[in-house]
Amino acid sequence: MLRVGIVGASGYTGVELARLLAGHPSVEITVATSRRYAGKPLAEVFPSLRQRVDVACENLPPDELADRADFFFTAVPHKTAMDIVPPLLDAGRKVVDLSADFRIRDVAVYEQWYQEHSSPGLVQAAVYGLPELYRQEIREARLVANPGCYPTSVTLGLAPLLREKLIDPATIIIDSKSGTSGAGRAASVATLFCEVTDGFRAYKVGGSHRHIPEMEQELSLLAGTPVTISFTPHLLPISRGILSTMYATLTGTVDSRELQELYESTYGDEPFVRVCPAGSLPATQHVRGSNCCDIGIQADRRTNRVIVLAAIDNIAKGASGQAVQNMNLMTGQEETTGLLGAPFFP
């Protein structure tokens, strides 16, 4: 059995990791950390884990953590991860980091959007953890930077079009909507029930969301040219799920049937990307609780634009599910192990 540790187990990504790993046939959770809940069983913090996870939260420094597991997930905020990861790697452990600390390959860009990086030497060593694009590199990696939730839906949605140069990269507009779990578990007036329910609003408008440089990085690599996007996120009155709608100008006369064929051929062998049948569109309720990304595509010949829609569960394929997918690849296991459960419905 692979001994696995969850660093930062008391947030939404932490409990989702615990849920998924509890059903994984080849791993054992041997350590889970939380400063706030140190000494409490994780199943007491999250009653959903009763009789499924038998580990107590601990508050341990990185040098004491390394001996407790063979593989680690760091589900902690940015800035925190960059100080925890190096000692784990130095001890010969493998890590999937769910923060933003190692996602952006240009340290100067990271520091522009976040803060000073204390481990810049590890940035180039980290592999961006989107298996559909970097599967082989992930298999050989010691450190994987798990993608953000919005970037996962956007990159998977636009990759086939950019690779085939079927759209003008300068015209990309992205409109994304997320459930409130994307804001984390910390108490905040903005995510109180009475502030969210029966409402729908945009936030971080005007190019200020921190996922923008991550998306532009991956879209630029796919396009082979620098890409600047217009991105507006919105908050939905639901707990989990993302629906991203992407618009771009077509460079030729391709129609919806040809686009459908492109996406089906691109993702036909991918276990977690499901291309919706022609005329059908993705919805958050059809991927809830799963590691699936559902994609629909339509050409608008009247405007010569393409419309791509991608739906994921923001704390599954957008975070913890994808992290387990990466762990499977990094440890030589079948990529889908522990992740083939059907989405929750209704």
C-alpha angles and dihedrals in degrees: 000000000000111000108225132192128200113207107199099020099167100074130080093266089048095054091044089053090050091049093051096042091049087064096042111108097210106046140069124201103228101167137021123180132210128152094201097048101033110154095021122109110250088232089060092052089047111026089191086077096057112138089002104073122036106185133107124224116254135187104223134162116240094254090059093043097062095071093052099066144013097222130032139201113200105206096172133118122278114276089031094066096053090063096044100046101060097062090048092052091045088056090056097256126138120233140197108198116203095190126087094251098104103024099087112070096201107071091200090057091048091051091048092058101031124011142285113316116231095192105041092150091069096053095082091044093057120093119219104244105226101122095195088064105025106027098136094045090050091053090059098040131110093191124036123186104216110221124247119257098248093044091052093057094040098046094047090046096052103030099094093048094049094045091053092041091234094141137048103248091208091066100055115133120179127195113184133181124197139187118244096257086077088074092061133240099284114114114264133165090223092063100040114127093249091049095051111029118092089013142095124193144163123237138184089030122179102044098302103120113114094226090068097086090047092052093044090050094055096039090050091053090051093046095043089228135073112281126201116190138196106228130180121177124201134197117234124201091243131098101233139011142074130221115189121191115196128192129190139157115257117235095210143014100282114148134212093266092055091046090051090052091049093053094044092051092045096050102023093109097038111110096209106033112083118189109210117235115264109284093021124104132204124253132191093238090061095060100034113139093004139103091236129122112201116201132192126183135193134174117222103206092181091066097022089237133128123223119206123185124193127183126193139158101254095216095041115041086007093056130339101026091052089046090057089046088055092047090054091053094045093051098044096252128135105283095231098049111135093001107081098093113127118249120271112263133211 
